[in-house]
Each structure stands twice: as structure tokens, then as C-alpha cells.
Amino acid sequence: MSIQDTLIRPITALAVRCEALETSASIGVAGRRMLEEGLPFLPLLEDGNIIGVVRQQAIVTALAQGMDRNDPVAPLRSPTPPAIRASATGAVALRKFEEEQVDALIVMDANKRLLGVLLPAHLASAPEPTRLPRVGGMATPFGVYLTDGVHGAGAVGWHLAASGALMMTLHLIAGVITTQLLDFLNVGALSFGVQSFLLATLWSLLFLLGLRLLPLAGIHAAEHMTVHALERGEPLELEVVRRMPRVHPRCGTNFAAAALVFLGVSSAQWLPDTEIQSLVAAVIALGTWRPLGSALQKYFTTRPPSDAQIQMGIRAGQALVKKHESDPRTWAPLMSRLWTSGLPFVLAGAVGSTLLFVALAEWVPAFSFLKVYL
């Protein structure tokens, strides 16, 4: 909720409701009520009329001067803050705070009966948003998909499948360009191990560069930023989500980085003992996957999103919160969680595009060169 929305609301929706203390109430009861209601003072009532308030500071002073918790609060009375009608808006209250230079307003109904207390903080504070402790998500060419493990929101199944198909297509294009580039550089005289290393490195680099150039990288960043906002309990508003980090510690890029490091080190044939080499590769991957994954996210798999892309994430986040609030379960069976993760749809899109390329390579002569990549 923006501050503009707050200022047009009636203050009865913003103020803290409270009941006045009778002047015969004890200091101890007054202190307990203030603590329970979170107010710096309570109105004092005598013969049905508000005659003043008792403040926390007055209680401190009274106790320091030797008064007891069981003594009445009546001697601690101080002047009543200005009153305001319950039908007034937040804007009227804000103007009254500024004109009167007070720290509170007494909220009264049309019959001058006490309804509650309004503090300046009530005008400034944002409503407590729903906090989702652990959120996952995926970027698709058509928007953001988010899940809390039980519910899914945002992009739909065929959007996720399109994401898988796009990634597979980009991977294939990167492979074709890589082999053409290595043929142009005439690396045939190099050892097989070096050729394999160059092929894997250039292929991965071109894939990442292509991903960075696609709008999908911006949508991926918007997904991360929305997840950060949800997990931190921040409001899903553009100016808030815009300042969230676009690197997330649970991004799949981190796990891809671990796989790349392991495969690269273990397949380089730099030690005679392949078992020791695999062990060293695993140790290096475990020690570098997180910082490397964060670097890959920052420079390749995400890029600063546009406001329109952030809004994709916000809409998905709002839909997820709505589903969670109507069905606040936090656990689901394994197969249900797997389905809700969106991964089956992404894999289906990747497999489907691969089968399409296989068919093209088999039946269309112009695409027969693809056979070596499939």
C-alpha cells in the first residue's frame, strides 16, 4: 500500500482502538495496558468524560519519586491530545499533526465517544505483508513462474516448456558456432584433450553470452528480485522490488557452475590416476560453486531488468501470496512438489525441441549437419 492510499483511508482503519482508564485505576494496570496495546499513553475517564491522559513518562517519574504500582493514576494526569473525528482521512490527520505539533490524536466518533488513538507512525507504517519463507521460481520468455512448494503462480505450463525449448535451441546454436569457429582456427593439430577443453569452454561461453543477450536474462533477474522481496517480507511494489539483489543463493546457475567445474577438471586428463583426478575435481567444485555461480548470475544469466519485467515478477508474487493466504499449507507430497516446481514442463520443452531437431536432421537435407550435435 502506497502512502497515497494511506492518506485517503479513514483513520478508523489506521488508529489503534483502546478503552479509557478510569481515574481510580492503579498505576500497575495502566502500565500493563500500555504495554499490551503498544501505546505511549492512555486516556483517563471520569464520569463518562475524557479528562486527560496518563503517559509512560509520568509513570516513570511517579515510581522514581516513591509512588507504588497500586497507587491510583489520577494524580499523573496530563492534558488530553487534540481530538479528531473518526470519519477524517489520513490526509486530514497528517495536516492536524503538522499544525498542532503533537505526538498523538484522540479518535472520537460523532457522539464524542472515544474510539482509539492515532500516532504519526500509523500514517507512515506499511501493512505487514505475507512472508513466504522459501520461494523458488523460473524465468520464461512469457513471464515469471514462482512456487512455494505447494502452489505455483505466474507463468503456465506451456510457458515453462517454451523456456526449456529456448534453452535447448540456444545450446544447439552455441555448439554449431563453436565448431565452426574451431574449424576456422584450425585446432586439429592440438591434442585431443586440448581440443575437448576448447570445445567445452567456447561452447559454454557462447551459450552464456547468448543467454545474456536474450530478454530472458532480464526476466530471470526479475524473478530473483521478487523472490528476495517475498522472503524478506517486503511489499511487492515496483520501487521496493527494483532495489532487491538480482543474484540469489539458490539459483540453478550455482548448481550448473558446480557441474561445469567438476566436468572440466575431471575430464582434462592432467593426472594419471582418474579416481584421484575426480576427487580433486569434486573438492574444487565444492569450494568454488557458490562464488562462481554468483559471478555467472551477475554477468551472464541475469541482467538489470526493465520495469515491465519486474512487473512480471510482481504479478506472479501477488498471485502466489493470494494462493498461500487461501491455502496456507507448507508441505506437499514429493511428486506434487516436483510437479509444482515446474521442472517437468521445462524438461518436456527441452526434450520436445530435441526431438524436433532430430527429425529435421533426419528428414530435411539442409539440416543433416545437426546430427553431430544431437
C-alpha positions as CSV (number, residue, x, y, z in Angstrom):
1,M,0.0,0.0,0.0
2,S,1.4,3.4,-1.0
3,I,1.4,6.5,1.2
4,Q,-1.2,8.0,-1.1
5,D,-3.5,5.0,-0.4
6,T,-3.0,5.5,3.3
7,L,-3.8,9.2,3.2
8,I,-7.2,8.7,1.5
9,R,-8.3,6.0,4.0
10,P,-10.5,6.8,7.0
11,I,-8.4,6.9,10.2
12,T,-10.6,4.3,11.9
13,A,-8.7,1.8,9.6
14,L,-5.3,3.2,10.9
15,A,-5.8,4.0,14.5
16,V,-5.3,1.6,17.5
17,R,-8.6,1.0,19.3
18,C,-8.4,1.4,23.0
19,E,-10.6,1.9,26.1
20,A,-10.0,4.7,28.5
21,L,-8.8,4.1,32.1
22,E,-11.0,5.1,35.0
23,T,-9.2,7.6,37.2
24,S,-9.4,5.0,40.0
25,A,-7.3,2.5,38.1
26,S,-3.9,1.7,39.6
27,I,-0.5,2.7,38.1
28,G,0.3,-1.0,37.6
29,V,-2.8,-1.6,35.5
30,A,-2.1,1.5,33.4
31,G,1.4,0.2,32.7
32,R,0.2,-3.2,31.7
33,R,-2.4,-1.8,29.4
34,M,0.1,0.5,27.6
35,L,2.4,-2.5,27.2
36,E,-0.3,-4.7,25.7
37,E,-1.7,-2.1,23.4
38,G,1.6,-0.6,22.3
39,L,0.6,3.0,23.2
40,P,2.7,5.7,24.9
41,F,-0.4,6.9,26.9
42,L,-4.0,6.0,27.7
43,P,-6.9,8.4,28.1
44,L,-8.4,8.9,31.6
45,L,-12.1,8.7,32.1
46,E,-14.1,10.4,34.8
47,D,-17.9,10.5,35.0
48,G,-18.0,9.3,31.3
49,N,-15.8,12.1,30.1
50,I,-12.2,12.2,28.9
51,I,-10.4,14.5,31.3
52,G,-6.8,13.8,30.3
53,V,-4.2,11.1,29.7
54,V,-1.6,9.2,31.7
55,R,1.7,8.9,29.9
56,Q,4.5,6.4,30.3
57,Q,7.0,9.1,31.3
58,A,4.6,10.2,34.1
59,I,4.6,6.7,35.4
60,V,8.4,6.6,35.4
61,T,8.6,9.9,37.3
62,A,6.0,8.7,39.8
63,L,7.8,5.5,40.6
64,A,11.1,7.3,40.9
65,Q,9.5,9.6,43.4
66,G,8.4,6.7,45.6
67,M,4.8,6.0,44.4
68,D,3.7,2.4,44.3
69,R,2.2,0.4,41.5
70,N,-1.0,0.1,43.4
71,D,-1.5,3.9,43.7
72,P,-4.2,5.5,41.5
73,V,-3.2,7.1,38.2
74,A,-5.4,10.2,38.7
75,P,-2.5,12.3,40.1
76,L,-0.5,11.5,36.9
77,R,-2.9,13.2,34.6
78,S,-1.7,15.4,31.8
79,P,-3.6,17.3,29.1
80,T,-5.6,15.5,26.5
81,P,-4.1,15.5,23.0
82,P,-6.3,17.1,20.3
83,A,-9.2,15.1,19.1
84,I,-10.1,14.1,15.5
85,R,-13.3,12.7,14.0
86,A,-13.2,9.0,13.1
87,S,-14.5,9.8,9.6
88,A,-11.5,12.0,8.8
89,T,-8.9,10.8,6.3
90,G,-5.3,10.1,6.8
91,A,-4.5,13.4,4.9
92,V,-6.6,15.4,7.4
93,A,-4.8,13.7,10.3
94,L,-1.4,14.4,8.8
95,R,-2.3,18.1,8.4
96,K,-3.5,18.2,12.0
97,F,-0.3,16.6,13.3
98,E,1.7,19.2,11.4
99,E,-0.5,22.2,12.6
100,E,-0.8,21.1,16.3
101,Q,2.8,19.7,16.6
102,V,1.6,16.8,18.8
103,D,2.6,13.2,19.1
104,A,-0.9,11.7,19.1
105,L,-4.5,12.3,18.3
106,I,-7.6,11.1,20.2
107,V,-10.0,9.5,17.7
108,M,-13.7,10.2,18.5
109,D,-17.0,9.2,16.9
110,A,-19.8,11.6,16.0
111,N,-21.0,11.5,19.6
112,K,-17.6,12.3,21.0
113,R,-17.0,8.9,22.3
114,L,-13.5,7.5,22.4
115,L,-12.7,5.1,19.7
116,G,-8.9,4.9,19.7
117,V,-5.6,6.7,19.4
118,L,-3.7,7.7,16.2
119,L,0.1,8.1,16.2
120,P,2.2,9.5,13.4
121,A,3.7,6.1,12.9
122,H,0.3,4.8,11.9
123,L,0.3,7.0,8.9
124,A,3.8,6.0,7.9
125,S,3.9,2.3,8.6
126,A,3.3,-0.2,5.8
127,P,0.9,-3.1,6.4
128,E,2.6,-6.3,7.3
129,P,3.0,-8.3,4.1
130,T,2.7,-12.1,4.0
131,R,6.2,-13.5,4.3
132,L,6.9,-16.7,2.4
133,P,10.0,-18.3,4.0
134,R,11.2,-20.3,0.9
135,V,10.3,-19.5,-2.7
136,G,11.5,-21.0,-5.9
137,G,11.0,-19.8,-9.4
138,M,11.9,-19.9,-13.1
139,A,12.1,-17.4,-15.9
140,T,10.2,-18.0,-19.1
141,P,10.0,-16.0,-22.3
142,F,6.5,-15.0,-21.3
143,G,6.9,-14.1,-17.7
144,V,8.0,-15.3,-14.2
145,Y,6.9,-18.5,-12.6
146,L,7.0,-18.8,-8.7
147,T,6.3,-21.6,-6.3
148,D,6.3,-22.1,-2.5
149,G,6.5,-25.9,-3.0
150,V,2.7,-26.3,-2.6
151,H,1.3,-23.7,-5.0
152,G,2.5,-22.3,-8.3
153,A,1.7,-18.9,-9.8
154,G,2.6,-16.7,-12.7
155,A,3.7,-18.4,-15.9
156,V,1.7,-21.5,-17.0
157,G,2.9,-24.9,-18.2
158,W,3.5,-24.2,-21.9
159,H,5.4,-21.0,-20.9
160,L,7.8,-23.3,-18.9
161,A,8.0,-25.7,-21.8
162,A,8.9,-22.8,-24.1
163,S,11.7,-21.9,-21.7
164,G,13.1,-25.4,-21.9
165,A,12.9,-25.4,-25.7
166,L,14.6,-22.0,-25.9
167,M,17.5,-23.1,-23.7
168,M,18.0,-26.3,-25.8
169,T,17.9,-24.3,-29.0
170,L,20.4,-21.8,-27.7
171,H,22.6,-24.6,-26.6
172,L,22.5,-26.1,-30.1
173,I,23.2,-22.8,-31.8
174,A,26.2,-22.2,-29.5
175,G,27.5,-25.7,-30.4
176,V,27.3,-25.0,-34.1
177,I,29.1,-21.7,-33.8
178,T,31.7,-23.2,-31.6
179,T,32.6,-26.0,-34.1
180,Q,32.7,-23.5,-37.0
181,L,35.0,-21.2,-35.0
182,L,37.4,-24.1,-34.1
183,D,37.5,-25.2,-37.7
184,F,38.3,-21.7,-38.8
185,L,41.1,-21.5,-36.1
186,N,42.4,-24.9,-37.4
187,V,43.0,-26.5,-34.0
188,G,43.3,-30.0,-35.5
189,A,47.0,-30.2,-34.7
190,L,46.3,-29.9,-31.0
191,S,46.0,-32.9,-28.7
192,F,42.6,-34.4,-28.2
193,G,42.4,-33.3,-24.6
194,V,43.1,-29.6,-25.5
195,Q,40.6,-29.7,-28.3
196,S,38.0,-31.1,-26.0
197,F,38.7,-28.4,-23.4
198,L,38.5,-25.6,-26.0
199,L,35.2,-27.1,-27.4
200,A,33.6,-27.3,-23.9
201,T,34.9,-23.9,-22.9
202,L,33.8,-22.0,-26.0
203,W,30.5,-23.8,-26.2
204,S,29.7,-22.8,-22.7
205,L,30.9,-19.3,-23.1
206,L,28.8,-18.7,-26.3
207,F,25.8,-20.2,-24.6
208,L,26.1,-17.9,-21.7
209,L,26.7,-14.8,-23.9
210,G,23.6,-15.7,-25.9
211,L,21.6,-16.1,-22.7
212,R,22.8,-12.7,-21.6
213,L,21.6,-11.1,-24.8
214,L,18.1,-12.6,-24.6
215,P,15.3,-10.8,-22.7
216,L,15.1,-14.0,-20.6
217,A,18.1,-12.7,-18.6
218,G,16.1,-9.7,-17.5
219,I,13.1,-11.8,-16.6
220,H,15.4,-14.1,-14.7
221,A,16.7,-11.2,-12.7
222,A,13.1,-10.0,-12.0
223,E,12.3,-13.5,-10.7
224,H,15.2,-13.4,-8.3
225,M,14.3,-9.9,-7.1
226,T,10.7,-10.8,-6.5
227,V,11.8,-13.9,-4.6
228,H,14.1,-11.8,-2.4
229,A,11.2,-9.4,-1.6
230,L,8.8,-12.3,-0.7
231,E,11.4,-14.0,1.5
232,R,12.2,-10.7,3.3
233,G,8.6,-9.7,3.9
234,E,8.9,-6.7,1.7
235,P,5.9,-5.2,-0.1
236,L,5.6,-6.2,-3.7
237,E,5.8,-2.7,-5.1
238,L,7.9,-1.6,-8.0
239,E,10.2,0.8,-6.1
240,V,10.9,-1.8,-3.5
241,V,11.4,-4.9,-5.7
242,R,13.6,-2.7,-8.0
243,R,16.3,-2.4,-5.3
244,M,16.4,-6.1,-4.4
245,P,19.5,-8.1,-5.5
246,R,19.4,-10.0,-8.8
247,V,21.7,-12.7,-7.5
248,H,20.1,-15.5,-5.5
249,P,22.0,-18.1,-3.5
250,R,19.6,-20.9,-4.5
251,C,19.6,-20.2,-8.3
252,G,20.1,-23.2,-10.5
253,T,23.0,-21.4,-12.1
254,N,25.0,-22.2,-8.9
255,F,24.5,-25.9,-9.4
256,A,25.3,-25.6,-13.1
257,A,28.6,-23.9,-12.1
258,A,29.4,-26.8,-9.8
259,A,28.8,-29.3,-12.7
260,L,30.9,-27.3,-15.1
261,V,33.8,-27.1,-12.7
262,F,33.6,-30.8,-11.9
263,L,33.3,-31.9,-15.5
264,G,36.0,-29.5,-16.7
265,V,38.6,-30.5,-14.1
266,S,37.8,-34.3,-14.1
267,S,37.9,-34.6,-17.9
268,A,41.1,-32.6,-18.6
269,Q,43.4,-35.7,-18.2
270,W,46.1,-33.8,-16.2
271,L,46.6,-36.7,-13.7
272,P,47.4,-40.3,-14.5
273,D,45.0,-41.6,-11.8
274,T,41.5,-40.8,-12.9
275,E,40.0,-41.5,-9.5
276,I,42.3,-39.0,-7.8
277,Q,41.5,-36.5,-10.5
278,S,37.8,-36.9,-10.0
279,L,38.2,-36.5,-6.2
280,V,40.2,-33.3,-6.8
281,A,37.6,-32.1,-9.2
282,A,34.9,-32.6,-6.6
283,V,36.8,-30.7,-3.9
284,I,37.4,-27.8,-6.3
285,A,33.8,-27.8,-7.3
286,L,32.6,-27.7,-3.7
287,G,34.9,-24.9,-2.9
288,T,34.1,-22.7,-5.9
289,W,30.5,-23.4,-6.9
290,R,28.9,-20.6,-4.9
291,P,31.2,-17.7,-5.8
292,L,31.4,-18.9,-9.4
293,G,27.6,-19.3,-9.6
294,S,27.1,-15.8,-8.2
295,A,29.5,-14.4,-10.8
296,L,27.7,-16.3,-13.6
297,Q,24.4,-14.9,-12.4
298,K,25.7,-11.4,-12.3
299,Y,27.5,-11.3,-15.6
300,F,25.6,-13.8,-17.8
301,T,22.4,-15.4,-16.6
302,T,20.8,-12.2,-15.4
303,R,20.9,-8.6,-16.4
304,P,19.3,-5.4,-15.0
305,P,15.6,-5.9,-15.7
306,S,13.2,-3.4,-17.1
307,D,10.3,-2.1,-15.1
308,A,8.0,-4.2,-17.3
309,Q,10.0,-7.3,-16.5
310,I,9.9,-6.5,-12.7
311,Q,6.1,-6.2,-13.0
312,M,6.0,-9.7,-14.4
313,G,7.6,-10.9,-11.2
314,I,5.4,-8.7,-9.0
315,R,2.2,-10.1,-10.6
316,A,3.5,-13.7,-10.1
317,G,4.4,-12.9,-6.5
318,Q,1.0,-11.4,-5.8
319,A,-0.8,-14.4,-7.2
320,L,1.4,-16.7,-5.2
321,V,0.7,-14.8,-1.9
322,K,-3.0,-14.9,-2.7
323,K,-2.9,-18.7,-3.1
324,H,-0.9,-19.1,0.0
325,E,-3.2,-17.0,2.1
326,S,-6.3,-19.0,0.9
327,D,-4.5,-22.3,1.4
328,P,-1.6,-21.8,3.9
329,R,-0.2,-25.4,3.7
330,T,3.6,-25.6,3.8
331,W,4.0,-29.3,2.9
332,A,3.0,-31.4,0.0
333,P,3.9,-35.0,-1.2
334,L,7.1,-35.3,-3.1
335,M,5.5,-35.9,-6.5
336,S,3.3,-32.9,-6.0
337,R,6.3,-30.7,-5.1
338,L,8.1,-31.9,-8.2
339,W,5.2,-31.1,-10.4
340,T,4.7,-27.7,-8.8
341,S,8.5,-26.9,-9.2
342,G,7.8,-26.6,-13.0
343,L,10.8,-28.8,-13.8
344,P,8.7,-31.4,-15.7
345,F,7.4,-28.8,-18.1
346,V,10.9,-27.4,-18.7
347,L,12.2,-30.9,-19.4
348,A,9.3,-31.6,-21.7
349,G,10.1,-28.5,-23.7
350,A,13.7,-29.4,-23.9
351,V,13.0,-33.0,-25.0
352,G,10.4,-31.8,-27.5
353,S,12.7,-29.4,-29.2
354,T,15.5,-32.0,-29.3
355,L,13.1,-34.5,-31.0
356,L,12.2,-31.8,-33.5
357,F,15.8,-31.1,-34.3
358,V,16.4,-34.9,-34.7
359,A,13.5,-35.1,-37.1
360,L,14.8,-32.1,-39.1
361,A,18.3,-33.6,-39.2
362,E,17.0,-37.0,-40.4
363,W,14.4,-35.9,-42.9
364,V,15.5,-32.4,-44.2
365,P,18.8,-32.5,-46.1
366,A,19.6,-28.9,-45.2
367,F,19.7,-29.8,-41.5
368,S,21.6,-33.0,-41.8
369,F,24.7,-31.3,-40.3
370,L,22.8,-31.2,-36.9
371,K,23.3,-35.0,-36.5
372,V,26.8,-34.5,-34.9
373,Y,25.3,-32.2,-32.2
374,L,22.3,-34.4,-31.2
